[in-house]
């Protein structure tokens, strides 16, 4: 589904992005000098390797379940839950099951 995301309208985040078999799909819908909002859909077995960012990043799981490691500690986050990955700390994501998330990054 490739809907254009319009400001000032209600967005059903779970319907804006689809899963891709064996892949990761992302759709950035806000980018400013101070941050970004990006939707992701991870198929089972997919993930993001360990990395860090110079600012806090918030993950809100909107479908499924994710394993998010921060400083090597695993956290299971399910639909309706969120976690903040602190700036300059290594983190990684892995989909034991399919999941969708909204990633919010705000530069400080």
Gaussian input, Z-matrix of N, CA and C with variables (Angstrom, degrees):
# hf/3-21g

backbone

0 1
 N
 C     1     B1
 C     2     B2     1     A1
 N     3     B3     2     A2     1     D1
 C     4     B4     3     A3     2     D2
 C     5     B5     4     A4     3     D3
 N     6     B6     5     A5     4     D4
 C     7     B7     6     A6     5     D5
 C     8     B8     7     A7     6     D6
 N     9     B9     8     A8     7     D7
 C    10    B10     9     A9     8     D8
 C    11    B11    10    A10     9     D9
 N    12    B12    11    A11    10    D10
 C    13    B13    12    A12    11    D11
 C    14    B14    13    A13    12    D12
 N    15    B15    14    A14    13    D13
 C    16    B16    15    A15    14    D14
 C    17    B17    16    A16    15    D15
 N    18    B18    17    A17    16    D16
 C    19    B19    18    A18    17    D17
 C    20    B20    19    A19    18    D18
 N    21    B21    20    A20    19    D19
 C    22    B22    21    A21    20    D20
 C    23    B23    22    A22    21    D21
 N    24    B24    23    A23    22    D22
 C    25    B25    24    A24    23    D23
 C    26    B26    25    A25    24    D24
 N    27    B27    26    A26    25    D25
 C    28    B28    27    A27    26    D26
 C    29    B29    28    A28    27    D27
 N    30    B30    29    A29    28    D28
 C    31    B31    30    A30    29    D29
 C    32    B32    31    A31    30    D30
 N    33    B33    32    A32    31    D31
 C    34    B34    33    A33    32    D32
 C    35    B35    34    A34    33    D33
 N    36    B36    35    A35    34    D34
 C    37    B37    36    A36    35    D35
 C    38    B38    37    A37    36    D36
 N    39    B39    38    A38    37    D37
 C    40    B40    39    A39    38    D38
 C    41    B41    40    A40    39    D39
 N    42    B42    41    A41    40    D40
 C    43    B43    42    A42    41    D41
 C    44    B44    43    A43    42    D42
 N    45    B45    44    A44    43    D43
 C    46    B46    45    A45    44    D44
 C    47    B47    46    A46    45    D45
 N    48    B48    47    A47    46    D46
 C    49    B49    48    A48    47    D47
 C    50    B50    49    A49    48    D48
 N    51    B51    50    A50    49    D49
 C    52    B52    51    A51    50    D50
 C    53    B53    52    A52    51    D51
 N    54    B54    53    A53    52    D52
 C    55    B55    54    A54    53    D53
 C    56    B56    55    A55    54    D54
 N    57    B57    56    A56    55    D55
 C    58    B58    57    A57    56    D56
 C    59    B59    58    A58    57    D57
 N    60    B60    59    A59    58    D58
 C    61    B61    60    A60    59    D59
 C    62    B62    61    A61    60    D60
 N    63    B63    62    A62    61    D61
 C    64    B64    63    A63    62    D62
 C    65    B65    64    A64    63    D63
 N    66    B66    65    A65    64    D64
 C    67    B67    66    A66    65    D65
 C    68    B68    67    A67    66    D66
 N    69    B69    68    A68    67    D67
 C    70    B70    69    A69    68    D68
 C    71    B71    70    A70    69    D69
 N    72    B72    71    A71    70    D70
 C    73    B73    72    A72    71    D71
 C    74    B74    73    A73    72    D72
 N    75    B75    74    A74    73    D73
 C    76    B76    75    A75    74    D74
 C    77    B77    76    A76    75    D75
 N    78    B78    77    A77    76    D76
 C    79    B79    78    A78    77    D77
 C    80    B80    79    A79    78    D78
 N    81    B81    80    A80    79    D79
 C    82    B82    81    A81    80    D80
 C    83    B83    82    A82    81    D81
 N    84    B84    83    A83    82    D82
 C    85    B85    84    A84    83    D83
 C    86    B86    85    A85    84    D84
 N    87    B87    86    A86    85    D85
 C    88    B88    87    A87    86    D86
 C    89    B89    88    A88    87    D87
 N    90    B90    89    A89    88    D88
 C    91    B91    90    A90    89    D89
 C    92    B92    91    A91    90    D90
 N    93    B93    92    A92    91    D91
 C    94    B94    93    A93    92    D92
 C    95    B95    94    A94    93    D93
 N    96    B96    95    A95    94    D94
 C    97    B97    96    A96    95    D95
 C    98    B98    97    A97    96    D96
 N    99    B99    98    A98    97    D97
 C   100   B100    99    A99    98    D98
 C   101   B101   100   A100    99    D99
 N   102   B102   101   A101   100   D100
 C   103   B103   102   A102   101   D101
 C   104   B104   103   A103   102   D102
 N   105   B105   104   A104   103   D103
 C   106   B106   105   A105   104   D104
 C   107   B107   106   A106   105   D105
 N   108   B108   107   A107   106   D106
 C   109   B109   108   A108   107   D107
 C   110   B110   109   A109   108   D108
 N   111   B111   110   A110   109   D109
 C   112   B112   111   A111   110   D110
 C   113   B113   112   A112   111   D111
 N   114   B114   113   A113   112   D112
 C   115   B115   114   A114   113   D113
 C   116   B116   115   A115   114   D114
 N   117   B117   116   A116   115   D115
 C   118   B118   117   A117   116   D116
 C   119   B119   118   A118   117   D117
 N   120   B120   119   A119   118   D118
 C   121   B121   120   A120   119   D119
 C   122   B122   121   A121   120   D120
 N   123   B123   122   A122   121   D121
 C   124   B124   123   A123   122   D122
 C   125   B125   124   A124   123   D123
 N   126   B126   125   A125   124   D124
 C   127   B127   126   A126   125   D125
 C   128   B128   127   A127   126   D126
 N   129   B129   128   A128   127   D127
 C   130   B130   129   A129   128   D128
 C   131   B131   130   A130   129   D129
 N   132   B132   131   A131   130   D130
 C   133   B133   132   A132   131   D131
 C   134   B134   133   A133   132   D132
 N   135   B135   134   A134   133   D133
 C   136   B136   135   A135   134   D134
 C   137   B137   136   A136   135   D135
 N   138   B138   137   A137   136   D136
 C   139   B139   138   A138   137   D137
 C   140   B140   139   A139   138   D138
 N   141   B141   140   A140   139   D139
 C   142   B142   141   A141   140   D140
 C   143   B143   142   A142   141   D141
 N   144   B144   143   A143   142   D142
 C   145   B145   144   A144   143   D143
 C   146   B146   145   A145   144   D144
 N   147   B147   146   A146   145   D145
 C   148   B148   147   A147   146   D146
 C   149   B149   148   A148   147   D147
 N   150   B150   149   A149   148   D148
 C   151   B151   150   A150   149   D149
 C   152   B152   151   A151   150   D150
 N   153   B153   152   A152   151   D151
 C   154   B154   153   A153   152   D152
 C   155   B155   154   A154   153   D153
 N   156   B156   155   A155   154   D154
 C   157   B157   156   A156   155   D155
 C   158   B158   157   A157   156   D156
 N   159   B159   158   A158   157   D157
 C   160   B160   159   A159   158   D158
 C   161   B161   160   A160   159   D159
 N   162   B162   161   A161   160   D160
 C   163   B163   162   A162   161   D161
 C   164   B164   163   A163   162   D162
 N   165   B165   164   A164   163   D163
 C   166   B166   165   A165   164   D164
 C   167   B167   166   A166   165   D165
 N   168   B168   167   A167   166   D166
 C   169   B169   168   A168   167   D167
 C   170   B170   169   A169   168   D168
 N   171   B171   170   A170   169   D169
 C   172   B172   171   A171   170   D170
 C   173   B173   172   A172   171   D171
 N   174   B174   173   A173   172   D172
 C   175   B175   174   A174   173   D173
 C   176   B176   175   A175   174   D174
 N   177   B177   176   A176   175   D175
 C   178   B178   177   A177   176   D176
 C   179   B179   178   A178   177   D177
 N   180   B180   179   A179   178   D178
 C   181   B181   180   A180   179   D179
 C   182   B182   181   A181   180   D180
 N   183   B183   182   A182   181   D181
 C   184   B184   183   A183   182   D182
 C   185   B185   184   A184   183   D183
 N   186   B186   185   A185   184   D184
 C   187   B187   186   A186   185   D185
 C   188   B188   187   A187   186   D186
 N   189   B189   188   A188   187   D187
 C   190   B190   189   A189   188   D188
 C   191   B191   190   A190   189   D189
 N   192   B192   191   A191   190   D190
 C   193   B193   192   A192   191   D191
 C   194   B194   193   A193   192   D192
 N   195   B195   194   A194   193   D193
 C   196   B196   195   A195   194   D194
 C   197   B197   196   A196   195   D195
 N   198   B198   197   A197   196   D196
 C   199   B199   198   A198   197   D197
 C   200   B200   199   A199   198   D198
 N   201   B201   200   A200   199   D199
 C   202   B202   201   A201   200   D200
 C   203   B203   202   A202   201   D201
 N   204   B204   203   A203   202   D202
 C   205   B205   204   A204   203   D203
 C   206   B206   205   A205   204   D204
 N   207   B207   206   A206   205   D205
 C   208   B208   207   A207   206   D206
 C   209   B209   208   A208   207   D207
 N   210   B210   209   A209   208   D208
 C   211   B211   210   A210   209   D209
 C   212   B212   211   A211   210   D210
 N   213   B213   212   A212   211   D211
 C   214   B214   213   A213   212   D212
 C   215   B215   214   A214   213   D213
 N   216   B216   215   A215   214   D214
 C   217   B217   216   A216   215   D215
 C   218   B218   217   A217   216   D216
 N   219   B219   218   A218   217   D217
 C   220   B220   219   A219   218   D218
 C   221   B221   220   A220   219   D219
 N   222   B222   221   A221   220   D220
 C   223   B223   222   A222   221   D221
 C   224   B224   223   A223   222   D222
 N   225   B225   224   A224   223   D223
 C   226   B226   225   A225   224   D224
 C   227   B227   226   A226   225   D225
 N   228   B228   227   A227   226   D226
 C   229   B229   228   A228   227   D227
 C   230   B230   229   A229   228   D228
 N   231   B231   230   A230   229   D229
 C   232   B232   231   A231   230   D230
 C   233   B233   232   A232   231   D231
 N   234   B234   233   A233   232   D232
 C   235   B235   234   A234   233   D233
 C   236   B236   235   A235   234   D234
 N   237   B237   236   A236   235   D235
 C   238   B238   237   A237   236   D236
 C   239   B239   238   A238   237   D237
 N   240   B240   239   A239   238   D238
 C   241   B241   240   A240   239   D239
 C   242   B242   241   A241   240   D240
 N   243   B243   242   A242   241   D241
 C   244   B244   243   A243   242   D242
 C   245   B245   244   A244   243   D243
 N   246   B246   245   A245   244   D244
 C   247   B247   246   A246   245   D245
 C   248   B248   247   A247   246   D246
 N   249   B249   248   A248   247   D247
 C   250   B250   249   A249   248   D248
 C   251   B251   250   A250   249   D249
 N   252   B252   251   A251   250   D250
 C   253   B253   252   A252   251   D251
 C   254   B254   253   A253   252   D252
 N   255   B255   254   A254   253   D253
 C   256   B256   255   A255   254   D254
 C   257   B257   256   A256   255   D255
 N   258   B258   257   A257   256   D256
 C   259   B259   258   A258   257   D257
 C   260   B260   259   A259   258   D258
 N   261   B261   260   A260   259   D259
 C   262   B262   261   A261   260   D260
 C   263   B263   262   A262   261   D261
 N   264   B264   263   A263   262   D262
 C   265   B265   264   A264   263   D263
 C   266   B266   265   A265   264   D264
 N   267   B267   266   A266   265   D265
 C   268   B268   267   A267   266   D266
 C   269   B269   268   A268   267   D267
 N   270   B270   269   A269   268   D268
 C   271   B271   270   A270   269   D269
 C   272   B272   271   A271   270   D270
 N   273   B273   272   A272   271   D271
 C   274   B274   273   A273   272   D272
 C   275   B275   274   A274   273   D273
 N   276   B276   275   A275   274   D274
 C   277   B277   276   A276   275   D275
 C   278   B278   277   A277   276   D276
 N   279   B279   278   A278   277   D277
 C   280   B280   279   A279   278   D278
 C   281   B281   280   A280   279   D279
 N   282   B282   281   A281   280   D280
 C   283   B283   282   A282   281   D281
 C   284   B284   283   A283   282   D282
 N   285   B285   284   A284   283   D283
 C   286   B286   285   A285   284   D284
 C   287   B287   286   A286   285   D285
 N   288   B288   287   A287   286   D286
 C   289   B289   288   A288   287   D287
 C   290   B290   289   A289   288   D288
 N   291   B291   290   A290   289   D289
 C   292   B292   291   A291   290   D290
 C   293   B293   292   A292   291   D291
 N   294   B294   293   A293   292   D292
 C   295   B295   294   A294   293   D293
 C   296   B296   295   A295   294   D294
 N   297   B297   296   A296   295   D295
 C   298   B298   297   A297   296   D296
 C   299   B299   298   A298   297   D297
 N   300   B300   299   A299   298   D298
 C   301   B301   300   A300   299   D299
 C   302   B302   301   A301   300   D300
 N   303   B303   302   A302   301   D301
 C   304   B304   303   A303   302   D302
 C   305   B305   304   A304   303   D303
 N   306   B306   305   A305   304   D304
 C   307   B307   306   A306   305   D305
 C   308   B308   307   A307   306   D306
 N   309   B309   308   A308   307   D307
 C   310   B310   309   A309   308   D308
 C   311   B311   310   A310   309   D309
 N   312   B312   311   A311   310   D310
 C   313   B313   312   A312   311   D311
 C   314   B314   313   A313   312   D312
 N   315   B315   314   A314   313   D313
 C   316   B316   315   A315   314   D314
 C   317   B317   316   A316   315   D315
 N   318   B318   317   A317   316   D316
 C   319   B319   318   A318   317   D317
 C   320   B320   319   A319   318   D318
 N   321   B321   320   A320   319   D319
 C   322   B322   321   A321   320   D320
 C   323   B323   322   A322   321   D321

   B1=1.4452
   B2=1.5258
   B3=1.3198
   B4=1.4527
   B5=1.5194
   B6=1.3241
   B7=1.4582
   B8=1.5163
   B9=1.3043
   B10=1.4592
   B11=1.5258
   B12=1.3055
   B13=1.4530
   B14=1.5229
   B15=1.3011
   B16=1.4575
   B17=1.5153
   B18=1.3185
   B19=1.4617
   B20=1.5208
   B21=1.3216
   B22=1.4563
   B23=1.5087
   B24=1.3457
   B25=1.4638
   B26=1.5194
   B27=1.3136
   B28=1.4565
   B29=1.5234
   B30=1.3210
   B31=1.4594
   B32=1.5233
   B33=1.3200
   B34=1.4580
   B35=1.5253
   B36=1.3286
   B37=1.4636
   B38=1.5209
   B39=1.3083
   B40=1.4632
   B41=1.5293
   B42=1.3324
   B43=1.4710
   B44=1.5246
   B45=1.3157
   B46=1.4564
   B47=1.5277
   B48=1.3235
   B49=1.4600
   B50=1.5258
   B51=1.3359
   B52=1.4605
   B53=1.5218
   B54=1.3041
   B55=1.4568
   B56=1.5271
   B57=1.3288
   B58=1.4615
   B59=1.5243
   B60=1.3115
   B61=1.4592
   B62=1.5228
   B63=1.3416
   B64=1.4568
   B65=1.5184
   B66=1.3351
   B67=1.4555
   B68=1.5170
   B69=1.3195
   B70=1.4618
   B71=1.5213
   B72=1.3188
   B73=1.4596
   B74=1.5154
   B75=1.3246
   B76=1.4651
   B77=1.5202
   B78=1.3268
   B79=1.4581
   B80=1.5228
   B81=1.3228
   B82=1.4651
   B83=1.5249
   B84=1.3305
   B85=1.4506
   B86=1.5153
   B87=1.3075
   B88=1.4629
   B89=1.5207
   B90=1.3262
   B91=1.4711
   B92=1.5187
   B93=1.3333
   B94=1.4602
   B95=1.5124
   B96=1.3080
   B97=1.4654
   B98=1.5189
   B99=1.3374
   B100=1.4641
   B101=1.5231
   B102=1.3297
   B103=1.4524
   B104=1.5160
   B105=1.3349
   B106=1.4637
   B107=1.5238
   B108=1.3276
   B109=1.4682
   B110=1.5183
   B111=1.3325
   B112=1.4578
   B113=1.5157
   B114=1.3311
   B115=1.4606
   B116=1.5217
   B117=1.3221
   B118=1.4688
   B119=1.5233
   B120=1.3323
   B121=1.4610
   B122=1.5294
   B123=1.3312
   B124=1.4654
   B125=1.5146
   B126=1.3241
   B127=1.4532
   B128=1.5253
   B129=1.3080
   B130=1.4658
   B131=1.5216
   B132=1.3338
   B133=1.4553
   B134=1.5217
   B135=1.3228
   B136=1.4612
   B137=1.5292
   B138=1.3149
   B139=1.4492
   B140=1.5068
   B141=1.3092
   B142=1.4655
   B143=1.5098
   B144=1.3288
   B145=1.4564
   B146=1.5226
   B147=1.3180
   B148=1.4588
   B149=1.5323
   B150=1.3161
   B151=1.4612
   B152=1.5249
   B153=1.3040
   B154=1.4654
   B155=1.5202
   B156=1.3204
   B157=1.4554
   B158=1.5256
   B159=1.3288
   B160=1.4653
   B161=1.5289
   B162=1.3372
   B163=1.4672
   B164=1.5152
   B165=1.3368
   B166=1.4616
   B167=1.5310
   B168=1.3240
   B169=1.4642
   B170=1.5278
   B171=1.3206
   B172=1.4593
   B173=1.5185
   B174=1.3307
   B175=1.4639
   B176=1.5188
   B177=1.3334
   B178=1.4597
   B179=1.5203
   B180=1.3288
   B181=1.4640
   B182=1.5269
   B183=1.3344
   B184=1.4706
   B185=1.5232
   B186=1.3312
   B187=1.4607
   B188=1.5221
   B189=1.3088
   B190=1.4532
   B191=1.5148
   B192=1.3258
   B193=1.4615
   B194=1.5204
   B195=1.3424
   B196=1.4593
   B197=1.5159
   B198=1.3236
   B199=1.4574
   B200=1.5196
   B201=1.3114
   B202=1.4605
   B203=1.5152
   B204=1.3341
   B205=1.4611
   B206=1.5156
   B207=1.3287
   B208=1.4613
   B209=1.5208
   B210=1.3160
   B211=1.4748
   B212=1.5276
   B213=1.3430
   B214=1.4531
   B215=1.5188
   B216=1.3260
   B217=1.4646
   B218=1.5256
   B219=1.3374
   B220=1.4701
   B221=1.5231
   B222=1.3302
   B223=1.4656
   B224=1.5233
   B225=1.3118
   B226=1.4593
   B227=1.5238
   B228=1.3253
   B229=1.4627
   B230=1.5202
   B231=1.3411
   B232=1.4644
   B233=1.5217
   B234=1.3271
   B235=1.4658
   B236=1.5210
   B237=1.3333
   B238=1.4549
   B239=1.5159
   B240=1.3357
   B241=1.4581
   B242=1.5239
   B243=1.3304
   B244=1.4632
   B245=1.5196
   B246=1.3317
   B247=1.4537
   B248=1.5262
   B249=1.3274
   B250=1.4598
   B251=1.5248
   B252=1.3176
   B253=1.4596
   B254=1.5277
   B255=1.3338
   B256=1.4622
   B257=1.5301
   B258=1.3178
   B259=1.4640
   B260=1.5240
   B261=1.3192
   B262=1.4655
   B263=1.5197
   B264=1.3331
   B265=1.4583
   B266=1.5240
   B267=1.3224
   B268=1.4564
   B269=1.5264
   B270=1.3418
   B271=1.4602
   B272=1.5198
   B273=1.3349
   B274=1.4630
   B275=1.5255
   B276=1.3376
   B277=1.4614
   B278=1.5248
   B279=1.3341
   B280=1.4613
   B281=1.5208
   B282=1.3275
   B283=1.4678
   B284=1.5254
   B285=1.3409
   B286=1.4603
   B287=1.5198
   B288=1.3260
   B289=1.4619
   B290=1.5248
   B291=1.3184
   B292=1.4640
   B293=1.5279
   B294=1.3240
   B295=1.4610
   B296=1.5191
   B297=1.3313
   B298=1.4597
   B299=1.5150
   B300=1.3417
   B301=1.4564
   B302=1.5161
   B303=1.3217
   B304=1.4436
   B305=1.5254
   B306=1.3294
   B307=1.4536
   B308=1.5286
   B309=1.3351
   B310=1.4494
   B311=1.5201
   B312=1.3198
   B313=1.4600
   B314=1.5273
   B315=1.3179
   B316=1.4516
   B317=1.5159
   B318=1.3024
   B319=1.4619
   B320=1.5185
   B321=1.3207
   B322=1.4575
   B323=1.5045
   A1=107.47
   A2=117.88
   A3=120.86
   A4=109.63
   A5=115.91
   A6=121.26
   A7=109.63
   A8=116.14
   A9=120.35
   A10=107.07
   A11=116.83
   A12=121.10
   A13=107.68
   A14=115.36
   A15=121.44
   A16=110.63
   A17=115.62
   A18=120.15
   A19=108.76
   A20=116.26
   A21=121.28
   A22=114.32
   A23=117.58
   A24=121.49
   A25=109.37
   A26=116.29
   A27=121.33
   A28=108.44
   A29=115.90
   A30=121.89
   A31=108.64
   A32=117.13
   A33=121.83
   A34=105.42
   A35=115.59
   A36=120.70
   A37=113.44
   A38=117.58
   A39=120.85
   A40=112.29
   A41=117.10
   A42=120.92
   A43=113.06
   A44=118.21
   A45=121.60
   A46=112.21
   A47=117.07
   A48=121.01
   A49=108.74
   A50=115.97
   A51=122.16
   A52=110.38
   A53=115.69
   A54=121.43
   A55=109.70
   A56=115.95
   A57=122.20
   A58=106.51
   A59=116.18
   A60=119.62
   A61=110.54
   A62=115.22
   A63=121.47
   A64=114.63
   A65=117.40
   A66=118.14
   A67=115.17
   A68=113.11
   A69=123.20
   A70=106.87
   A71=116.35
   A72=121.76
   A73=107.86
   A74=116.92
   A75=119.83
   A76=109.66
   A77=114.91
   A78=121.34
   A79=107.60
   A80=114.96
   A81=120.05
   A82=107.60
   A83=116.45
   A84=116.76
   A85=114.34
   A86=117.54
   A87=120.72
   A88=107.07
   A89=115.95
   A90=121.52
   A91=106.70
   A92=114.63
   A93=120.86
   A94=107.85
   A95=116.78
   A96=120.71
   A97=111.89
   A98=116.96
   A99=120.11
   A100=114.11
   A101=118.94
   A102=118.52
   A103=114.68
   A104=114.63
   A105=122.02
   A106=111.00
   A107=115.52
   A108=124.02
   A109=106.41
   A110=116.22
   A111=120.50
   A112=109.67
   A113=116.31
   A114=121.75
   A115=108.43
   A116=116.05
   A117=122.13
   A118=108.87
   A119=116.09
   A120=122.87
   A121=106.86
   A122=116.68
   A123=123.05
   A124=109.04
   A125=117.40
   A126=120.32
   A127=108.38
   A128=116.18
   A129=121.46
   A130=110.06
   A131=116.08
   A132=121.42
   A133=114.36
   A134=117.68
   A135=121.61
   A136=110.17
   A137=116.87
   A138=119.64
   A139=112.26
   A140=115.11
   A141=123.67
   A142=107.22
   A143=116.71
   A144=120.38
   A145=110.67
   A146=114.73
   A147=120.36
   A148=111.01
   A149=114.38
   A150=122.63
   A151=107.79
   A152=117.70
   A153=121.10
   A154=107.99
   A155=115.68
   A156=122.03
   A157=107.95
   A158=116.82
   A159=119.30
   A160=114.11
   A161=116.66
   A162=120.75
   A163=108.91
   A164=116.94
   A165=121.51
   A166=110.18
   A167=116.07
   A168=122.21
   A169=108.10
   A170=115.95
   A171=121.47
   A172=109.44
   A173=116.08
   A174=122.42
   A175=108.11
   A176=116.33
   A177=122.87
   A178=106.58
   A179=117.34
   A180=120.96
   A181=107.79
   A182=115.98
   A183=120.46
   A184=112.39
   A185=116.78
   A186=120.85
   A187=107.81
   A188=116.99
   A189=121.16
   A190=113.70
   A191=114.28
   A192=121.38
   A193=108.99
   A194=116.62
   A195=121.58
   A196=110.91
   A197=115.20
   A198=121.08
   A199=106.45
   A200=115.84
   A201=121.24
   A202=107.62
   A203=115.51
   A204=120.57
   A205=108.76
   A206=114.76
   A207=121.97
   A208=106.53
   A209=116.21
   A210=120.93
   A211=111.29
   A212=116.40
   A213=121.85
   A214=115.49
   A215=118.10
   A216=122.34
   A217=109.07
   A218=115.94
   A219=120.80
   A220=111.23
   A221=115.21
   A222=123.13
   A223=107.21
   A224=117.39
   A225=121.66
   A226=107.24
   A227=115.84
   A228=121.82
   A229=107.50
   A230=116.03
   A231=122.21
   A232=110.82
   A233=115.20
   A234=121.37
   A235=109.57
   A236=114.95
   A237=120.74
   A238=113.58
   A239=117.45
   A240=121.27
   A241=110.29
   A242=114.87
   A243=119.92
   A244=110.29
   A245=114.55
   A246=121.25
   A247=107.61
   A248=115.85
   A249=121.00
   A250=108.11
   A251=115.32
   A252=121.46
   A253=106.63
   A254=117.99
   A255=120.06
   A256=113.14
   A257=114.32
   A258=121.58
   A259=110.95
   A260=114.50
   A261=123.08
   A262=114.74
   A263=117.89
   A264=122.25
   A265=108.28
   A266=118.70
   A267=120.02
   A268=111.01
   A269=114.77
   A270=120.37
   A271=109.36
   A272=115.32
   A273=122.27
   A274=108.06
   A275=116.18
   A276=121.26
   A277=109.16
   A278=115.78
   A279=120.58
   A280=109.65
   A281=115.06
   A282=121.33
   A283=110.23
   A284=117.16
   A285=119.69
   A286=108.54
   A287=115.77
   A288=125.38
   A289=105.93
   A290=117.35
   A291=120.16
   A292=109.98
   A293=116.32
   A294=119.00
   A295=110.94
   A296=113.53
   A297=121.70
   A298=107.38
   A299=115.19
   A300=118.89
   A301=110.41
   A302=114.49
   A303=122.35
   A304=106.43
   A305=116.06
   A306=122.05
   A307=108.19
   A308=116.31
   A309=121.96
   A310=108.21
   A311=115.81
   A312=120.46
   A313=107.98
   A314=116.05
   A315=121.61
   A316=108.06
   A317=114.37
   A318=119.23
   A319=109.90
   A320=116.05
   A321=120.11
   A322=112.63
   D1=123.84
   D2=-177.68
   D3=-120.74
   D4=62.03
   D5=178.53
   D6=-74.81
   D7=138.64
   D8=171.46
   D9=-73.57
   D10=133.82
   D11=-179.25
   D12=-93.21
   D13=116.37
   D14=-176.50
   D15=-102.80
   D16=134.72
   D17=175.95
   D18=-68.46
   D19=148.01
   D20=178.32
   D21=81.88
   D22=11.05
   D23=176.82
   D24=-124.37
   D25=158.30
   D26=176.98
   D27=-73.52
   D28=133.03
   D29=-179.12
   D30=-115.90
   D31=123.77
   D32=173.92
   D33=-93.88
   D34=95.50
   D35=-170.17
   D36=-55.64
   D37=-35.88
   D38=-178.20
   D39=-68.37
   D40=-18.31
   D41=-178.89
   D42=-101.15
   D43=-7.29
   D44=-175.36
   D45=-82.18
   D46=-23.15
   D47=-177.28
   D48=-133.29
   D49=140.01
   D50=-179.82
   D51=-108.14
   D52=158.08
   D53=173.27
   D54=-75.34
   D55=150.66
   D56=172.15
   D57=-121.43
   D58=125.92
   D59=-177.64
   D60=-56.66
   D61=124.78
   D62=177.96
   D63=72.96
   D64=16.66
   D65=-175.16
   D66=-141.95
   D67=-176.84
   D68=176.15
   D69=-123.91
   D70=130.56
   D71=178.54
   D72=-115.93
   D73=138.03
   D74=175.81
   D75=-131.71
   D76=149.86
   D77=178.53
   D78=-143.22
   D79=105.56
   D80=177.94
   D81=-82.21
   D82=130.01
   D83=179.57
   D84=-125.02
   D85=-2.38
   D86=169.18
   D87=-142.23
   D88=130.86
   D89=173.17
   D90=-142.15
   D91=120.59
   D92=175.72
   D93=-132.81
   D94=177.86
   D95=176.84
   D96=-64.60
   D97=-20.46
   D98=-175.85
   D99=-104.02
   D100=-5.48
   D101=178.18
   D102=166.80
   D103=-177.69
   D104=-178.75
   D105=-140.22
   D106=155.49
   D107=168.62
   D108=-124.56
   D109=123.06
   D110=-177.64
   D111=-135.44
   D112=131.76
   D113=173.28
   D114=-91.55
   D115=141.44
   D116=176.59
   D117=-129.80
   D118=147.75
   D119=170.49
   D120=-129.45
   D121=120.36
   D122=-178.58
   D123=-110.19
   D124=126.36
   D125=172.83
   D126=-76.48
   D127=159.30
   D128=178.34
   D129=-52.30
   D130=134.11
   D131=178.02
   D132=88.40
   D133=-3.80
   D134=-179.06
   D135=-97.50
   D136=165.46
   D137=178.54
   D138=-175.13
   D139=-171.68
   D140=173.79
   D141=-122.58
   D142=129.11
   D143=-178.42
   D144=-69.17
   D145=164.39
   D146=-175.68
   D147=-59.98
   D148=133.95
   D149=178.60
   D150=-157.82
   D151=177.12
   D152=174.16
   D153=-138.52
   D154=164.65
   D155=179.84
   D156=-134.02
   D157=153.75
   D158=-177.38
   D159=-81.89
   D160=11.94
   D161=179.08
   D162=-149.67
   D163=160.24
   D164=179.13
   D165=-62.78
   D166=147.37
   D167=176.88
   D168=-133.65
   D169=128.46
   D170=-179.25
   D171=-104.50
   D172=129.17
   D173=175.29
   D174=-107.88
   D175=123.75
   D176=172.80
   D177=-113.30
   D178=116.17
   D179=179.86
   D180=-81.84
   D181=124.80
   D182=-177.44
   D183=-107.84
   D184=-12.28
   D185=176.60
   D186=-158.11
   D187=139.57
   D188=175.46
   D189=77.66
   D190=-145.19
   D191=-171.60
   D192=-152.62
   D193=140.85
   D194=-179.19
   D195=-129.66
   D196=151.33
   D197=167.87
   D198=-103.76
   D199=121.81
   D200=178.99
   D201=-120.73
   D202=121.81
   D203=177.62
   D204=-100.75
   D205=130.53
   D206=174.81
   D207=-124.81
   D208=122.77
   D209=-176.40
   D210=53.17
   D211=35.94
   D212=177.63
   D213=81.21
   D214=-3.18
   D215=179.68
   D216=-96.17
   D217=123.79
   D218=-177.57
   D219=-82.84
   D220=137.13
   D221=175.93
   D222=-128.29
   D223=132.18
   D224=174.90
   D225=-97.28
   D226=122.66
   D227=-177.97
   D228=-121.87
   D229=128.97
   D230=-175.21
   D231=-112.28
   D232=168.40
   D233=178.52
   D234=-49.05
   D235=132.57
   D236=-179.17
   D237=91.43
   D238=-5.39
   D239=179.96
   D240=-112.39
   D241=162.89
   D242=178.10
   D243=-142.37
   D244=163.16
   D245=176.78
   D246=-146.61
   D247=144.83
   D248=177.53
   D249=-104.30
   D250=123.00
   D251=176.92
   D252=-93.11
   D253=115.01
   D254=-174.18
   D255=-70.14
   D256=149.70
   D257=178.30
   D258=-54.97
   D259=141.55
   D260=173.46
   D261=64.35
   D262=18.44
   D263=174.42
   D264=-111.63
   D265=133.38
   D266=179.79
   D267=-64.91
   D268=137.68
   D269=178.70
   D270=-146.14
   D271=158.35
   D272=179.63
   D273=-149.76
   D274=157.33
   D275=178.71
   D276=-126.96
   D277=145.64
   D278=177.21
   D279=-145.63
   D280=138.13
   D281=-179.67
   D282=-100.96
   D283=98.45
   D284=170.75
   D285=-69.54
   D286=-28.88
   D287=174.10
   D288=-131.87
   D289=162.74
   D290=175.31
   D291=-57.23
   D292=143.75
   D293=172.76
   D294=-153.76
   D295=155.84
   D296=174.96
   D297=-121.57
   D298=145.51
   D299=-179.64
   D300=-143.89
   D301=156.16
   D302=170.20
   D303=-108.59
   D304=121.08
   D305=179.80
   D306=-102.61
   D307=122.84
   D308=178.11
   D309=-115.47
   D310=120.98
   D311=177.87
   D312=-119.65
   D313=126.73
   D314=179.75
   D315=-123.29
   D316=120.09
   D317=179.73
   D318=-77.69
   D319=135.82
   D320=-177.77
   D321=-101.23

